[in-house]
């Protein structure tokens, strides 16, 4: 419906009026508005500290959000608009302005009796503490009525008892092969005398034993077939624990099975005549035409007729077929448990239906980059997901973007002078295995080979027009649940300046080192990246990611030239090629604080060194610092290298603000505010330096003597709005220390004016 301006004015006036009005007007007798938690006291009866995981587990059911929470569940915002609308805009009519406002803004009151139910929550706390081994814990609550007795807060008091531990642990009495195997697993159990009683640990042990048995062909064994008997009467704070087989478990669960008949059925979405072949000794029935090579099908199988029905092998087979990316679904049918009468074999049938082989996508976005460029982009791609009948994916992608740089980089009155556009085409072939065939097979984990060729045209109207051509061969594989590898065995990039402007040429003349990095050149390189991604702590809520990359360029080619007697500067197809080595290492950690807050940290160090056929790193390989994802008190390329500062009248001086060595550290505390709105406070520090002296950039070389004073430092705060599919971020950085000396501000805080040290950034996603 159309909303008139007069309606908006009425709404604003109503909100101002309601500021002094009741939020309990519509409550019935006996109903009390819950206004949050006054206090939550969780303490040990012994006076010892209560472990964090216990405090978190107990506080979770007690932390009921009140209406309009600010810091849930303790503090509310002073403007309960939803409650005001609920009380003063209610109407039984289903039309009109009041109804429109009510439907969109009204919030139902959170009531103590029907929503919080504190007595029931006390029972939940007791169950939680019992499950964690704190038998005999006590808890109570107090309802604290406000001056208006229809409003109240709640205080909780939880006394955590002493923990109970295991005094004796026994496993099922050996009576058959399955109990004999279970008994042998006690030696590797974490449920041992002296350990604290914990229901989660007991559940995990049942799952562990069931997984071992199922991987040893006890296909029908389940965790529920194991039960615990606990005796707490023998000794105070001690538990005698016995594991037993559950009564009435089916006999089939106690028996290992082989695989009987194994068949594969391949279906087309449109149907077709049936035919059959054998792949790896397995009968394959398919609807014509056959759209997968039999060899690829055989390589995906980890099970065979006559082999043991190991669950890991079965799951790996299904995963291998799914990861080919050519099937809409992959299902496994096994002889039902209630159909087994005699014998030790299970018949299995794998059914898969082909997916549509060709797909296209069109993506339009608005980018906000770490280099302060923003603007719209367009990407169109078309992909064949099974071009050679082995899950090989061949794609062609076209991209285009138009961007403008934020901030006051130029004093030119023409606001579009620093805008840029970019066009690119990229073709790639992704193979779901390592090629060529002599490379080792990575079992049970993903492995991909990627062959890529691309071209990109970048136009910066006030500076240059550049063409970049590139080709690469890379391998991505995994060797453990936490370890990921990327090996770019070959990459060749060719950068060519098609045209330059007078302003750009003058800038290059004044900065010979920068000019050398912009020359037409080939960059032949290979690189290796290792990533460790590990979760740890209670419920694996904490996470550490360590990623390191080493890149070398031109060394192999340089060696061939030297071998055949070439001296001096060496060229490839008439253009000089780069020679350098570069390494970066970054570690990020995410530590859960409380229920929803996170302490995030990052430390990055990187260095690049040019030698032999090059005097400087290519510009694209040099380091820079500052911006929305770096030190947020400073804009991109506004500090460094070292204590160097370009002349104030040089509007293109930021071209010089790159380096060969980088160090950066960030700490950010992220916390919820309300709904999808979150906040953050942060501290950023770091800089870039040169490893070779450049007389045009004094103070840029890294030295231990001046290391501390050349570290830029900033702090700040920000807001993040989580839309589930992306995060919108706004950060305000506050400068504390700049790496260059300021004679007017000789102290550590050397920002000339407070406003000069502010950096505001709008971005998409978290900074790290």
DRENBA-627343 format. One record per residue (C-alpha): x, y, z. Coordinates in pm, whole numbers. Each point is the difference from the previous one (the first is absolute). Layout:
residues N
[[X; Y; Z]]
...
end
This chain:
residues 768
[[0; 0; 0]]
[[110; 363; -53]]
[[118; 183; 308]]
[[-49; 375; 10]]
[[249; 246; 148]]
[[-261; 95; 257]]
[[-6; -361; 119]]
[[375; 3; 50]]
[[-24; 322; 202]]
[[-275; -154; 213]]
[[216; -308; 60]]
[[299; 207; 111]]
[[-217; 205; 231]]
[[-148; -320; 141]]
[[345; -142; 69]]
[[99; 316; 188]]
[[-325; -13; 193]]
[[38; -367; 84]]
[[343; 67; 149]]
[[-171; 83; 326]]
[[-269; -265; -31]]
[[-50; -342; 149]]
[[136; -317; -157]]
[[-235; -217; 206]]
[[-334; 154; -95]]
[[-139; -315; -161]]
[[127; -252; 256]]
[[-265; -203; 178]]
[[-15; -66; 374]]
[[284; -226; 110]]
[[213; 72; -307]]
[[342; 155; 67]]
[[225; 154; -266]]
[[348; -150; 8]]
[[262; 278; -11]]
[[314; -211; 11]]
[[244; -154; 241]]
[[118; 204; 297]]
[[273; -238; 108]]
[[120; -348; -88]]
[[220; -140; 276]]
[[160; -335; -93]]
[[247; -108; 268]]
[[155; -316; 139]]
[[-89; -119; 349]]
[[373; -47; 59]]
[[90; 357; -97]]
[[205; -120; -299]]
[[-45; 153; -344]]
[[-275; -158; -208]]
[[139; -114; -338]]
[[-100; 223; -292]]
[[-178; -279; -186]]
[[-217; -66; 308]]
[[-84; 368; 41]]
[[-89; 22; -368]]
[[-217; -312; 11]]
[[-189; 121; 309]]
[[-46; 360; -114]]
[[-137; -91; -343]]
[[-350; -112; 113]]
[[-15; 291; 247]]
[[86; 266; -258]]
[[-349; 66; -134]]
[[-14; 316; -209]]
[[-238; 269; 126]]
[[-177; 232; -241]]
[[235; 245; -178]]
[[325; -142; 143]]
[[317; 207; -20]]
[[237; -228; 187]]
[[-203; -317; 44]]
[[-127; -102; 246]]
[[105; 281; 235]]
[[-56; 334; -172]]
[[-282; 124; -221]]
[[-10; 291; -239]]
[[-185; 305; 139]]
[[-244; 11; -294]]
[[-229; -309; 1]]
[[-171; 99; -323]]
[[-138; -349; -58]]
[[-173; -1; 340]]
[[-134; 353; -47]]
[[-152; -98; -332]]
[[-139; -322; 154]]
[[-176; 199; 273]]
[[-120; 310; -189]]
[[-55; -105; -361]]
[[-196; -318; 56]]
[[-319; -18; -205]]
[[-245; -276; -74]]
[[-45; 133; -353]]
[[213; -160; -268]]
[[39; 319; -203]]
[[123; 354; 46]]
[[317; 177; 108]]
[[-10; -125; 361]]
[[-22; -362; -115]]
[[285; 52; -250]]
[[224; 140; 274]]
[[-104; -269; 247]]
[[79; -287; -236]]
[[345; 134; -79]]
[[127; 141; 328]]
[[-188; -158; 290]]
[[193; -240; 225]]
[[-183; -243; 228]]
[[105; 52; 365]]
[[236; -258; 147]]
[[-177; -122; 314]]
[[150; -167; 305]]
[[-278; -255; 36]]
[[-38; -119; -360]]
[[334; 78; -165]]
[[273; -8; 265]]
[[-145; -263; 237]]
[[285; 32; 253]]
[[-100; -310; 200]]
[[34; -219; -307]]
[[334; 160; -78]]
[[124; -94; 346]]
[[-86; -362; -86]]
[[195; 35; -327]]
[[303; 134; 188]]
[[-16; -297; 238]]
[[-7; -245; -291]]
[[293; 176; -170]]
[[215; -12; 314]]
[[-90; -366; 59]]
[[106; -82; -356]]
[[333; 175; 61]]
[[63; -195; 322]]
[[-98; 263; 258]]
[[-259; -207; 185]]
[[-176; 173; 287]]
[[30; 353; -136]]
[[-268; 246; 106]]
[[-160; 301; -165]]
[[-267; 255; 77]]
[[-134; 324; -137]]
[[-158; 321; 119]]
[[-252; 213; -189]]
[[80; 367; 62]]
[[-310; 209; -63]]
[[38; 357; -114]]
[[-196; 295; 131]]
[[-255; -104; -259]]
[[-74; -351; 127]]
[[-82; -114; -352]]
[[372; 22; -80]]
[[273; -213; 154]]
[[355; -117; -40]]
[[139; -333; 116]]
[[309; -85; 201]]
[[140; -353; -19]]
[[220; -170; 258]]
[[168; -327; -94]]
[[222; -194; 240]]
[[212; -250; -190]]
[[77; -311; 204]]
[[332; -182; 5]]
[[60; -209; -312]]
[[-39; -378; 6]]
[[267; -223; -156]]
[[16; -362; -113]]
[[132; -246; 256]]
[[-38; -311; -216]]
[[-86; -52; -367]]
[[-93; -339; -146]]
[[-99; -99; -352]]
[[-244; -275; -112]]
[[84; -351; 110]]
[[159; -196; -284]]
[[-250; -247; -137]]
[[33; 20; -378]]
[[225; 151; -269]]
[[-166; 343; 13]]
[[40; 34; 380]]
[[359; -124; -30]]
[[70; 285; -246]]
[[-177; 254; 223]]
[[205; -118; 300]]
[[323; 51; -198]]
[[-96; 364; -62]]
[[4; 87; 370]]
[[378; 40; -18]]
[[-43; 307; -226]]
[[-302; 145; 179]]
[[0; 345; 160]]
[[-248; -121; 261]]
[[246; -103; 272]]
[[6; 4; 382]]
[[73; 348; 133]]
[[-164; 181; -293]]
[[-301; 221; 70]]
[[-342; -143; -77]]
[[-141; 159; -317]]
[[-298; -120; -200]]
[[143; 148; -322]]
[[317; -206; 41]]
[[-207; -313; 57]]
[[-201; 70; -315]]
[[318; 60; -198]]
[[143; -332; 121]]
[[-308; -188; -119]]
[[29; 168; -339]]
[[373; -82; -18]]
[[-55; -368; 69]]
[[-288; -21; -248]]
[[214; 167; -270]]
[[284; -246; 57]]
[[-236; -297; -22]]
[[-179; 132; -309]]
[[337; 49; -169]]
[[78; -362; 80]]
[[-311; -119; -185]]
[[-247; -2; 293]]
[[-223; 196; -233]]
[[-314; 7; 215]]
[[161; 91; 332]]
[[-122; 330; 148]]
[[109; 217; 298]]
[[-342; -60; 159]]
[[89; -365; 40]]
[[237; 97; 283]]
[[-131; 112; 339]]
[[157; 116; 328]]
[[-79; -100; 356]]
[[126; 249; 261]]
[[26; -61; 375]]
[[53; 307; 220]]
[[-71; -168; 334]]
[[335; -162; 65]]
[[212; 306; 75]]
[[-64; 374; 21]]
[[91; 188; -318]]
[[82; -331; -173]]
[[-187; -178; -281]]
[[28; -371; -79]]
[[-73; -27; -371]]
[[-88; -309; -203]]
[[-64; -16; -374]]
[[-237; -277; -114]]
[[-167; -113; -319]]
[[-358; 121; -20]]
[[-272; -257; 38]]
[[-176; -117; -312]]
[[256; 114; -258]]
[[-38; -193; -330]]
[[234; -292; -56]]
[[102; 156; -333]]
[[168; 282; 192]]
[[238; -252; 160]]
[[119; -142; -332]]
[[249; 130; -260]]
[[-115; -4; -363]]
[[159; -27; -339]]
[[-130; 172; -311]]
[[-212; -231; -215]]
[[-131; 119; -335]]
[[110; 355; -85]]
[[-170; 189; -282]]
[[6; 356; -128]]
[[-297; 159; -176]]
[[50; 324; -197]]
[[-311; 193; -104]]
[[-64; 291; -235]]
[[-254; 262; 98]]
[[-177; -59; -334]]
[[18; -381; 7]]
[[133; -228; -273]]
[[66; -360; -103]]
[[185; -209; 258]]
[[336; -162; -65]]
[[277; -138; 219]]
[[378; -22; 27]]
[[253; -103; 265]]
[[225; 257; 165]]
[[266; -131; 236]]
[[-183; -330; 27]]
[[-328; 171; 97]]
[[-310; -25; -218]]
[[-121; 341; -117]]
[[-351; 35; -140]]
[[-60; 332; -174]]
[[-249; 189; -208]]
[[160; 87; -330]]
[[215; 187; -71]]
[[277; -81; 251]]
[[136; 338; 113]]
[[289; -116; 215]]
[[312; -192; -93]]
[[7; -348; 158]]
[[356; 60; 123]]
[[-111; 308; 197]]
[[-290; -195; 146]]
[[231; -283; 107]]
[[246; 245; 160]]
[[-281; 142; 213]]
[[-91; -336; 152]]
[[147; -107; 334]]
[[-222; -306; 38]]
[[-19; -329; -190]]
[[-215; -314; 13]]
[[146; -240; 254]]
[[173; 275; 196]]
[[-89; 105; 352]]
[[-285; 247; 46]]
[[217; 269; 156]]
[[-203; 320; 50]]
[[297; 227; -72]]
[[51; -167; -339]]
[[-370; 26; -79]]
[[-13; 370; 93]]
[[319; 73; -195]]
[[-150; -164; -308]]
[[-313; 214; 25]]
[[206; 315; 63]]
[[227; -73; -297]]
[[-298; -31; -232]]
[[-158; 316; 142]]
[[322; 201; -31]]
[[14; -71; -372]]
[[-268; 269; -22]]
[[-195; -170; -278]]
[[-280; -163; 201]]
[[-315; 160; 139]]
[[-7; -259; 278]]
[[180; -319; 106]]
[[-183; -254; 218]]
[[94; -334; 156]]
[[-251; -279; 65]]
[[103; -288; 230]]
[[-182; -315; 97]]
[[-246; 112; 271]]
[[67; -123; 352]]
[[-341; -167; 29]]
[[66; -194; -324]]
[[312; -172; 126]]
[[-63; -361; 94]]
[[319; -193; -57]]
[[337; 55; -157]]
[[279; 251; 44]]
[[-38; 214; -313]]
[[-181; 325; -78]]
[[-117; 88; -350]]
[[64; 363; -94]]
[[-125; 220; -281]]
[[126; 351; -81]]
[[-244; 215; -196]]
[[104; 335; -151]]
[[-175; 243; -235]]
[[195; 230; -233]]
[[-29; 373; 55]]
[[-36; 255; -281]]
[[352; 19; -152]]
[[-3; 366; -104]]
[[-75; 293; 225]]
[[28; 377; -38]]
[[4; 274; 257]]
[[-30; 376; -2]]
[[114; 199; 300]]
[[-38; 372; 61]]
[[156; 146; 310]]
[[125; 315; 161]]
[[350; -46; 133]]
[[173; 171; 289]]
[[368; -92; -14]]
[[285; 29; 248]]
[[176; 244; -236]]
[[-283; 254; 50]]
[[-150; -56; -345]]
[[-375; -49; -20]]
[[-232; -51; -293]]
[[-229; -236; -193]]
[[118; -319; -162]]
[[-141; -253; -245]]
[[102; -362; -47]]
[[-135; -254; -247]]
[[113; -358; -4]]
[[-88; -319; -181]]
[[125; -340; 111]]
[[-12; -357; -123]]
[[24; -222; 308]]
[[90; -326; -179]]
[[171; 93; -323]]
[[223; -311; -24]]
[[-234; -242; 185]]
[[214; -4; 311]]
[[-137; 289; 205]]
[[228; 249; -177]]
[[-144; 349; 19]]
[[77; 245; -282]]
[[-107; 359; 49]]
[[20; 337; -171]]
[[-53; 314; 207]]
[[-38; 358; -119]]
[[38; 280; 253]]
[[-34; 375; -7]]
[[-1; 271; 263]]
[[-4; 373; 40]]
[[150; 138; 319]]
[[77; 327; 168]]
[[233; 64; 288]]
[[-130; 147; 323]]
[[190; 262; 195]]
[[177; 320; -98]]
[[280; -141; -213]]
[[-14; 269; -261]]
[[-74; 369; 2]]
[[-121; -15; -360]]
[[-344; 150; -39]]
[[-95; -280; -237]]
[[-132; -262; 241]]
[[21; -277; -259]]
[[367; 53; -75]]
[[113; -279; 229]]
[[-276; -242; -96]]
[[92; -322; -175]]
[[-155; -281; -196]]
[[109; -356; -51]]
[[-88; -279; -244]]
[[114; -357; 16]]
[[-44; -346; -145]]
[[107; -318; 173]]
[[-18; -362; -111]]
[[67; -288; 236]]
[[-6; -377; 7]]
[[-48; -158; 343]]
[[64; -374; 35]]
[[-110; -175; 324]]
[[330; -188; 38]]
[[371; 66; -41]]
[[133; -2; -356]]
[[202; -137; -163]]
[[-58; -357; 114]]
[[343; -58; 155]]
[[-77; 245; 283]]
[[-90; -169; 331]]
[[-365; -71; 77]]
[[-137; 183; 304]]
[[-235; -251; 159]]
[[-312; 103; 193]]
[[52; 373; -63]]
[[-71; 249; -276]]
[[261; 54; -269]]
[[-30; 226; -305]]
[[215; 100; -296]]
[[-73; 338; -158]]
[[124; 131; -335]]
[[-74; 367; -65]]
[[55; 266; -267]]
[[-118; 359; 34]]
[[28; 355; -126]]
[[-84; 323; 178]]
[[-11; 361; -115]]
[[28; 266; 271]]
[[-55; 365; -82]]
[[84; 277; 247]]
[[-81; 306; -215]]
[[225; 241; 181]]
[[291; -242; 24]]
[[32; -293; -237]]
[[-160; -276; -200]]
[[143; -346; 67]]
[[-49; -344; -152]]
[[68; -304; 215]]
[[17; -353; -142]]
[[38; -303; 222]]
[[3; -378; -11]]
[[42; -249; 283]]
[[-6; -363; 106]]
[[-87; -62; 363]]
[[-89; -284; 234]]
[[-221; 13; 308]]
[[-3; -297; 233]]
[[-58; -98; 360]]
[[206; -240; 211]]
[[-191; 7; 329]]
[[-321; 151; 139]]
[[196; 316; 91]]
[[271; 21; -267]]
[[-52; 159; -343]]
[[256; 52; -276]]
[[20; 203; -317]]
[[288; -51; -241]]
[[15; 233; -299]]
[[247; -193; -207]]
[[7; 254; -280]]
[[-123; 356; -32]]
[[94; 250; -267]]
[[-119; 360; 12]]
[[73; 262; -262]]
[[-66; 366; 82]]
[[15; 258; -279]]
[[-67; 372; 31]]
[[-205; 89; -306]]
[[-4; 373; 70]]
[[90; 247; 274]]
[[-84; 360; 83]]
[[234; 291; 53]]
[[-85; 4; 372]]
[[88; -368; 30]]
[[325; 42; -193]]
[[109; 288; 225]]
[[-77; -210; 307]]
[[209; -285; -137]]
[[287; 235; -84]]
[[9; 119; 358]]
[[-13; -359; 132]]
[[240; -218; -203]]
[[-50; -302; 227]]
[[-376; 14; -44]]
[[41; 55; -374]]
[[209; -318; -30]]
[[-278; -200; 164]]
[[-248; 129; -262]]
[[206; -91; -307]]
[[-120; -251; -258]]
[[104; -334; 141]]
[[-60; -371; 27]]
[[-46; -154; 344]]
[[60; -377; -17]]
[[-58; -146; 345]]
[[-94; -297; 209]]
[[-140; 4; 352]]
[[-111; -220; 285]]
[[-260; 80; 268]]
[[-63; -202; 313]]
[[-312; 61; 210]]
[[-70; -145; 343]]
[[-360; 48; 110]]
[[-61; -141; 346]]
[[-290; 24; 244]]
[[47; -69; 369]]
[[-144; 60; 344]]
[[-346; -86; 136]]
[[-230; -93; -290]]
[[282; 111; -234]]
[[-109; 361; 34]]
[[354; 136; -32]]
[[190; 8; -326]]
[[355; 60; -124]]
[[96; 47; -366]]
[[364; 8; -103]]
[[83; 64; -364]]
[[347; 34; -149]]
[[98; 58; -362]]
[[336; -3; -173]]
[[40; 121; -358]]
[[301; 1; -226]]
[[17; 163; -342]]
[[251; -21; -283]]
[[255; -227; 168]]
[[-50; -304; -224]]
[[-3; 214; -315]]
[[304; 195; 120]]
[[182; -328; 62]]
[[-63; -117; -359]]
[[132; 328; -140]]
[[314; -27; 214]]
[[45; -364; -100]]
[[8; 97; -365]]
[[237; 290; 53]]
[[-232; 299; -5]]
[[142; 290; 199]]
[[-142; 328; 127]]
[[-370; 87; -4]]
[[-209; -282; -138]]
[[-319; 39; -204]]
[[-289; -227; -84]]
[[-164; 75; -338]]
[[165; 340; 1]]
[[-108; 104; 351]]
[[198; -26; 320]]
[[-129; -260; 246]]
[[-12; 38; 377]]
[[207; -195; 247]]
[[-85; 3; 367]]
[[-101; -206; 301]]
[[-290; 92; 226]]
[[-147; -155; 315]]
[[-296; 87; 222]]
[[-134; -160; 315]]
[[-326; 86; 172]]
[[-159; -142; 314]]
[[-357; 81; 102]]
[[-178; -114; 314]]
[[-361; 24; 112]]
[[-62; -57; 371]]
[[-357; -19; 126]]
[[-66; 222; 302]]
[[-328; -80; 169]]
[[-290; -112; -215]]
[[28; 223; -306]]
[[303; 228; 33]]
[[325; -71; -185]]
[[357; 118; 51]]
[[159; -5; -346]]
[[371; 53; -61]]
[[226; 5; -304]]
[[375; 19; -48]]
[[152; 25; -347]]
[[360; 21; -111]]
[[126; 1; -357]]
[[314; 76; -196]]
[[103; 9; -365]]
[[347; 35; -147]]
[[90; 73; -363]]
[[341; -99; -135]]
[[178; -125; -310]]
[[-209; 116; -294]]
[[-199; 252; 209]]
[[83; 289; 227]]
[[-348; 46; 146]]
[[-309; -215; 50]]
[[-275; 41; -258]]
[[-248; 258; 122]]
[[-273; -264; 31]]
[[221; -203; 236]]
[[95; 286; 233]]
[[-160; 44; 341]]
[[-220; 289; 111]]
[[-192; 72; 316]]
[[-302; 189; 131]]
[[-365; -7; -95]]
[[-318; -180; 100]]
[[165; -341; 50]]
[[329; 118; 145]]
[[89; 290; 233]]
[[-335; 173; -5]]
[[115; 333; 141]]
[[183; 60; -329]]
[[-118; -15; -361]]
[[156; -232; -254]]
[[364; 81; -84]]
[[9; 300; 233]]
[[288; -121; 219]]
[[341; -153; -62]]
[[239; -121; -105]]
[[163; 49; 341]]
[[-4; 362; 108]]
[[-9; 130; -359]]
[[-269; 258; -76]]
[[-60; 133; -352]]
[[4; 378; -48]]
[[-330; 157; 100]]
[[-43; 155; -347]]
[[49; -332; -182]]
[[-354; -120; -66]]
[[130; -326; -151]]
[[253; -70; 274]]
[[-192; -306; 114]]
[[151; -188; -299]]
[[324; 3; 203]]
[[-164; -142; 311]]
[[75; -366; -64]]
[[273; -219; 141]]
[[185; -332; 6]]
[[-74; -94; 362]]
[[-325; 13; 194]]
[[-105; -64; 356]]
[[-351; 44; 132]]
[[-192; -95; 314]]
[[-371; 39; 77]]
[[-213; -69; 305]]
[[-378; 34; -17]]
[[-269; -73; 258]]
[[-334; -78; -164]]
[[-319; 2; 204]]
[[-377; -13; -67]]
[[-217; 308; 45]]
[[-347; -105; -109]]
[[-141; -218; -273]]
[[238; -8; -294]]
[[183; 313; 119]]
[[343; -60; 154]]
[[275; 227; 124]]
[[378; -13; 12]]
[[293; 181; 158]]
[[344; -48; -149]]
[[369; 83; 7]]
[[213; -13; -318]]
[[377; 37; -36]]
[[263; -47; -271]]
[[190; 148; -291]]
[[192; -82; -317]]
[[372; 51; -63]]
[[260; -22; -275]]
[[275; -263; 9]]
[[220; 203; -237]]
[[89; 365; 45]]
[[-186; 241; -228]]
[[139; 357; 15]]
[[-333; 131; -131]]
[[-178; -143; 305]]
[[212; 88; 304]]
[[-87; -188; 318]]
[[-161; -282; -192]]
[[256; -272; 77]]
[[-69; -245; 282]]
[[231; 35; 301]]
[[-32; -156; 345]]
[[110; 328; 157]]
[[-305; 190; -122]]
[[-240; -294; -21]]
[[-221; 98; 296]]
[[-47; 363; -98]]
[[-89; -90; -360]]
[[-292; -222; 105]]
[[-329; 176; -76]]
[[-263; -48; 269]]
[[-374; 57; -11]]
[[-310; -97; 190]]
[[-371; 46; -60]]
[[-344; -151; 6]]
[[-253; -120; -253]]
[[-340; -145; -75]]
[[-82; -315; -199]]
[[-340; -100; -129]]
[[-31; -370; -76]]
[[-241; -78; -284]]
[[94; -371; 21]]
[[119; -4; -363]]
[[235; 299; 50]]
[[119; 239; 269]]
[[-20; 378; -42]]
[[274; 175; 195]]
[[72; 357; 109]]
[[324; 75; 189]]
[[134; 323; 145]]
[[377; -16; 49]]
[[176; 238; 240]]
[[369; 65; -56]]
[[234; -22; 299]]
[[346; 7; -156]]
[[133; 56; -350]]
[[337; -136; -117]]
[[124; 334; -133]]
[[141; 264; 230]]
[[-207; 309; 73]]
[[207; 290; 142]]
[[-318; 171; 119]]
[[-99; -314; 193]]
[[319; -156; 138]]
[[-169; -249; 237]]
[[-129; -349; -73]]
[[-344; 141; -86]]
[[120; 193; -303]]
[[-327; 59; -185]]
[[-14; 372; -84]]
[[-375; 27; 63]]
[[-240; -259; 135]]
[[-215; 19; -314]]
[[309; -66; -213]]
[[31; -339; 166]]
[[-351; -118; -82]]
[[-68; -254; -272]]
[[-354; -109; -86]]
[[-56; -312; -205]]
[[-308; -167; -146]]
[[66; -355; -109]]
[[-150; -342; -56]]
[[111; -291; 217]]
[[226; -18; 303]]
[[349; 152; -24]]
[[156; -339; 76]]
end
